[in-house]
């Protein structure tokens, strides 16, 4: 029969495994580091996996495919439950999206330590899902990954109270602007802070963030902060 079913572009897939985790039917699995539709009859065609894909690798197509078999899906789930089978969506379970809830510390931290201010995971721009709940009403921080090493109070001065995304335009392939545009467009972002290093290659992350803000058509407060290689705020 011809019906609506997902299609995965392996060239766009970055292997994060978020789609496999979102597929409650078990239709998607990770094969050699790429997402793959394992069984047509396990795909219900509703597309719970689509909004979790950070690269837009999943789309709907109309093609000849086996009908969705709910009984087979339920039987598979029952078998896994009985055997205690737990299949990680990918080789890196740390790429799964989550919000981090932190209680207020009841005592001072150990001498020489500072509490983490990070409130969500993942932090890499390329791994972050576009529609994660923590983006709603967020103050967004887009930072070059070197900034947290150069500036000693990065957590307290920049991460605190923000959703954090990091990247390196020199080391990562592709442009961040398209992904950031989707995040800003699809969510109620309250403000945007860009933190970059003084080195020229860091101009790429500033350009991507500012371009994304313009392309989103939204008018929100934004600022760019530049850190020197010896750890000072330059502007």
N, C-alpha and C positions, 0 to 999 in steps of 0.2 A: 504494500500500500504506500501511497505518497502522503507524507505528513511532515509537519514541522519538527525539526530536530536540530540539536546544536552541531556546530562545526568548529574545530579548533585549528587555528593557524600555528603550526609548530615553529615557524620562523619568528613569530611574535612572542611565543611563549617563553617566559624567563625561568620556568621551573619552580615557581614559588609554592605551588600546591594548594593555593587558597580555593581554587575551583573544586578540587577533589574533596576538600574538607566541607565545602558548602553543598555538595551533591549528596542529599540524604538517601538517594536510591542506590548509590555505589556505582553509577554508570561511568564515572571518570576515575582514572587511575594514573599513576606516574610511571612512565616507561622510559628508561634511559634518560632520566632528567627532564622529560617533557610530558605535559598533560595529554592524555589520550582517551577518546571515547571507547570504552572497553566493550560495551554491549548496547546495541540500538534499543533492545527491548527493555532496558533498564532506564532509558531516558524518557521522562514524562513530557518533555517539550515545554516546561514552564519556565525554565531558565533561571533558577536560583543561583546558578554559578556565574551568570553574566556580570552582575554588579561587583563581584568580588575580584574579577580579573584586573590586575593593575596595568596591563599592556593592551587591552582590547583585542585579545587573541581569540575570543569566543564570540560567535555570531549565530543567528538562526538561518537555516536553509530549508527549502522544501525539496525533499528527495524521497526516493524509494527506500523504505526502512521497515523493519519489523515493528508491529504494533507494541505499544507499551504494555508490559506484562506485570501488573501489580502483584499478582500471586507469586511470581518468581522473585520479585524484589523482597516481598515479605518473608519468603522462605529463606532467602540469602541472609537477611537480617537476623532471622531466628537462629540460623546455623552459626553465624558469627558470635551471637550472644551466648549460645550454648558452649562454644569452644573457647570463649574469652578472647577471641581474635581481635586485635587492635591494629589497624593498618595506618601508619602515618601517611599523610598525603604526599610527602616528598622526603628527600634525603635530609632536609633541614627543617625540623619541626619548629625551630625558632622563628620561622618566617610567618607563622600563623598570627593573624591580627588579634589584638586584645587591648583592652583598656586596663591600666594599672591603678588600682585604688590604694591609696596610702593613708593610714591613720596618722593623726597628729602624734608626734613622739611624746611619750610620757616622761622621758628623761633626756638629759643632754647626751649627744652622741659621744662615742669614745674620743679621747684626745687625738687630735690630728686627723679626724675624719669629718666629712660633711655628708648629710643625707642626700640621696638622689632626688631630683625634682621631676624625673621623667614620668609621664603619665600615660604613655601608650607605646605599643609595639606593633609592627616594625617601625624603624625610624628612617630607613633608606627610602628615598623618593621613589625609586623604581619598584619597590616591594609594597609600598603602601596602597591599600585598596582605596578607590576613589570615593566610595560612599560609606566609609566607616562611621559609626555613630559618634565617635569622639570628635569628628570635624564639625558637628552642628554647634553653632555658637562659639566656636573656638577662636582664640588668638593664635594665629599661625606663625611659627618660626621656621624659616628656611635658611639653613646654615651650611657653609662649606665644612666638611668633616674635620679639617685641620684646626678650625677655630676653637674647638673644645680643648685641644691640647695646648694651644698657644695662650689662651686666656684662662687664668687660674680659677676665677669665680664664675665660670660659664653657667653652671647649673643655677646658681642663685640669681645671677643678673640677667640671664636670657631664657633658660628653659622654664623657670618657675612660672606657673600659670598659663603655659602655652602648650600647644600640640607641636611637636618637633619633627621636622623632616630634614635629612642631611644628604649630601651628595658631593661628588667631585667631578666637575665638568671635564677635567683633563683625563681622568682615568675611566669614567663611565662612557659607554657608547651612546650616541644619540643625544637629543635635545630634551631638557626637562620641561620646556615651556608648555607642550601639549598636555602632559600629565597634570601639571600645576594648574593649567587653565580649567581642566575638568574638575579638579578639587575645589577651586574657588567658585566656579559656576554652579556646581551642584549642591553646595553646602552654604550655610549661613556663617561665613567667615567674618569675624568682627574686625580683625586687624591683621596686618602682615608686617613681620619684621624679617629683614634679610641680614645675615651676618656673614661677612666674607673676609678673607685675608687680603693684605695689601698687594700680593703678587698678581701679575697681570692675568694669569689663567683663571683666577677666581672671578674675573669679570663675567665669565660665562654663567655662573649661578645667579648673579645679580640681574643680568640681562634676561635670563629665563623667567625669573620671578616677576620682574617688572612687565615683561611682555605678556605673561599669563594674566596679570592683573588687568592690563589694558584689553586683552582679548576677551576677558570675562564680561566686560561691560559694566562691572560693578565699581562703585566709588566707596572705598573703605580706607581708613588711615593706614599709611605704610611708611616705613623708614628703612634706610640701609646703614648698617654699622660696619666700619672697617677696622680690623685688628692687625696690628703690626706683627712681624715675625718674632719680635721679642716680647709680645704679650700686652701691648698697650692699645687702648682705643684711640684711633686717629680721628674719627669724626662720627 
